[in-house]
């Protein structure tokens, strides 16, 4: 990972100064765009890392901010990465409980948490060579199944409970020595999701804004992610050019700006407690938690209409959010035919 970061930095540095691709630079550019458009005020909407951008802009330019909608909130106070391992464990445990609440799931698949722990222990001791078919090319391949493959799959699936509904079934297959499905899915996710990530931008942001405050947590040892992600980030940031975080960067967004905060109950990276924290300093804010959902909930159920109403009225307090009570929980798959009839 460190060698990759060095090669990537050397390549990009030919045409870009990597110190200036940070949140602080982004909000300055955004305000220049606002001014060029002749807009006195803007309505901001950010998802995941975009919530950091939105909060930093609203804090720096309150006079130009009409409303803020933030979905999957990263608090300004948060060192991004320090709690990833704990948040994932909490999310998976909550989602696995959905299987434990269904007699058909328990009967057919057992306890997913127990099976996950047993699988990780086995892979650490003796990773098996797995023959599988590439889900994109259809090519037959062989590779050893490692704990990293399973951790990657579980983490990516946890973002969307509908997808995570496959995990108990995949873990049960692996418990019986059938590793092909879990290997093929892991490789598919790495390739498809990996191609969507802009690694250079990610490192410029994290290395400037978070890396020097990342701390390995002994309590995370033995968890699915452990402290590996923190170790990798710190190694990469040791060779990546970075800027300087403003002194007030960690100060929370405060003031009277209307803010609508959205969270998914099972979000594995930005759990609802982050939204509760951000809300404390926002008297005109409101936090909506959508049950059974993961990361990025704006498209779910009636939320698009609520979002549109909020932008129209700039009033989060009086939104009628009862329609969110009808959002159903995802049901775990108990067979390859899909959900129980």
N, C-alpha and C positions, 0 to 999 in steps of 0.2 A: 504493500500500500504506500509506503514511503517513497519507494522508487517510482511508482506510478505518479505520485504527486509531483516529484521532481521533474520527471519527463514532461508532464502536462504543463507545469509552470514554465518550463523553458520554451515549450512550443507556443504557448499563448502570449508570453512576454515579448514575442517578436512584433506583435501588433497591438498590445494592450498593456496598460499599467495596472497590474492586478491589485494594487493597494486601494483602488478607487471603485471597486464594485461591492459596495457595502450598503446597508440599509440607510445610513446617513446620506450617502451620495444619491441613493434612489429617491429619497423624499425631496431632496433639493431639485432633482430633475423633474419630479412630479409637479412641484410648485411652479417651475418654469413653464411646464406644459399648460398648467392652469392659467397662468398669466397670459401666455400666448393665445389661449382660446378666449380670453376676455371674461372668464367666469369668476365672479367675486367669491362664490363658495362652491364646494363640491361635496357630493355624497360618496363616501368611501365604503368599499366592500372588500374584505380580505379573507382568504381561507388559509389556514395553517400558517406557514411563514408569512403569508400576506397579512396576517393579523398583527404581526410585529411591525410591518411597514405602515399599516393603517394607524396603529397607536402612536408610532413615532411621528408620523405626519401630523396627526391631530394635536399632539403635545407641542410640536414645534410651530405649527401654523393654526392655532385655534380660531383665529379670525377668518380663516378661509375654509373652515370645516363646518358643514351643515349637519350631516349625520354620519355615523360610523356603524357598519354592520360587520361583526367579526365572528367567523365560523371556525371552530377548532382553535381556541384561543391560546396563544403563547404570551403569557404575562411579560411585561417589560422586566419584571424582577427576576424572571427565570433564566438560569444558565442552561441553555438548550443542550440537552444530552445527559445532564447529571441524573435525571430521573427516568430515563427511557427503560431501563431494566425493570424497575419496580412497577412502572405504569403498565408495561406489557404483562407482567405476571398477574396484576390485579384484573386486567381486562380479560385475559384468558380464563382465569378462575371464575369470573362472573359469567362468561359465555358458556363455559363447560357446565355450569349449574343448570343451564337450560336443558341439557341432556339428562341431568340427574332428576329433573322434575317430570320427565316423560317416561312412564313405565316401559314403553316400546323401545326407547333409546337405551335405557339401562339394561334391559333384557338382552338386546342384540349386540350392544357395543361396550357395556361395562362402564368403568369410570375413566373418562378421557385424561384426567390429570395424572392418575396412576400410570396409565399407559404411556403418556408423554414422558414422565420421569424415567420409567423403565427403559424406554427406547433411547433416550439421551445417554443413560448409563451404559447401555449396550454399545452404542456407536462410539463412545469415548474409549471403551475397552477393546473393541474389535469391529471396526467398520466393515460391513460386508460389501463385496463387489456385486453391483446390481446391473443387470441387463434391462434396458428400457428403450422405449421409442421416443425420439425427439418429437415433441408436440407441434413444432412448427414445420420441420422439414420432413418428418416421418422416418428419418434415418435411424437405424438400429445402433445403439451405443452401449458402452459399458463404463462404469465409474463407481468408485467407492462412495457409499452414502456416509456422510460425516454429520456431526452435530450441527455444523454450520448450515448444511442444507435444510435441516428441520427447523432450526431457529429462524432462518430467513422465511421459510414458508409460513410458519406460525405467525410471525410478526406481520407479514404482508396480508395474510388472511384476516388477522384481527382488526384491520382497518375497516372491513366490511363484514358485519355479522352474517349476511346472506352467504358470503363465500366461506366464512369460518364455520358454517354449518356442515361443511365437508370434513373438517378436521377430526371429529370423533370417528368417522368412518375410516379415514385414511390411517389414523393411529391404530385402529383395530386391525386393519389389514396388515400393518407393519408388525403388530404383536404376534401375528400368525406367520411371520416370515415372508410376507408378500410386500416387498419394498418398491416395486416398480411404480405404482401410482404416486407415492410421495416423492420419489426422485424426479419423475417426469414433471410434476407440478412445480417443484422447487426450481428446476432448471428453466421452465417456461416463465415463471415470475421474474427470475433474475434477468433473463434476456429482455422481456417486454418492459418491465418497470425500469430496469437499468438504463435502457435507451431513452427513457423520458426524463432522466435526471440530468441537470446541467452541472457537472462535477466542478468545473472551474468557479462558477458563481457561488455554489454551495461552500466551497473551501474559502473563498474570499470573505464571505459573510461570517462563517463560523470561526475562522482563524482570527478575525478582527474582533468579533463581538463576544465570543464564548470560550475559546480554547484555554486561555490563561486562567480561567476559573473552574475548569472541569476537574473533578476530583474522583478518583476511583473509590467505590463504596464497598467495604468488606462485606456488608450485608447482601450485596448483589452476587457474591461468589456462590456458584451453584445454581443461579437462576438461568433462564434460557439464554439471555444476552450476556450475562456476567458483566465484566468491565472491559470486554474486548473492544467495544465501539469507542469508548473513551481513549483507550490505548492507541487505537488506529488514528483517531482524530488528532491526538497530540503529536503523534509521529509525523503525520502529514503536515500539520501546521508548523512543525519545526523547519520545514524546507519551503513553505509557501509564503510569498510576499504578502504582507497584510498592513492595513492602516491602523488608525488609533480610534478606539471607542470613546465617544464624548463622555465627559465626567458625569453628566446627568442621565446617561442612557438607561440606567436601571430604575429610574424614578417612574412610578406608575402613572398612567394616564389619569388625569383628574379634571374637575371642572364641570360645567353645566352642559357640555355637548351631549345631544341625545345618542345613546349607544344601545344597539341590539346585539346581545351576546348569544351565540348558539353553540350548544354542546350535544354530543351523542353520549348516551348513558355508558356505553362500553368502549369509548374512544381509548385506544391503547397508547396514544402519544400525548394528547392534550385532554386529560380527563375533566369532568365537570367541576372538580374543585378549583381548577384554574379560573374558570369563568366566575365562580363565587368570589375568588380573590380579587379579580379585576373590578367586579361590580362595587366593591366596598368604597371606592373613591369616585363613583359616578352617580350622583343623585338623580340624574335623568336617564339612568341605564336600566336595562331589564335583561335577565338571563333566562333563556328557555332551554330546557334539557329535554331532548327527544328520546323516549324510552326505546331500548333495544337497538339503538343505532351506534355506529362507530364514528369514524373521522369524516368530516364534511357532510353536514346534514341539510344544507340549504335546499337541495332538490327533493327532499322527502315530504310526502303528504301535502299538507296545505301551506308549508313554509314559503313557497314562492309567492303566494298571495299575501301572507303576512309581511314578507319582506317588501313587496310593492306598496302595501298600505303604510308601512313604516316610512318609506322614502317619501310618500305623498304627504304624510302628516307630520313627520319629524317627532312623533310621539310614541315611544315604546311602551310607556306605562299603560296605555288604554287599548292596546291590541287585544282582541278577543282570540286567545290561543286555545280555546277549548277543543278546537278541531284536532289538535295534536294528540288528544286522548284516544283517537281511533287508530293511531299508528300501531300496527301489530308487531309482535316479536317474531324474529326469524326462527324457523323450526329446524333442528339438526336433521341432516340426511341419515337415515338408518339403512339405506341400501343404494345401489347404483341406479336404481329406478327413480330416485328422487325422494320427495317427502312422503311421509305416511299418508294414505288416502283418508 
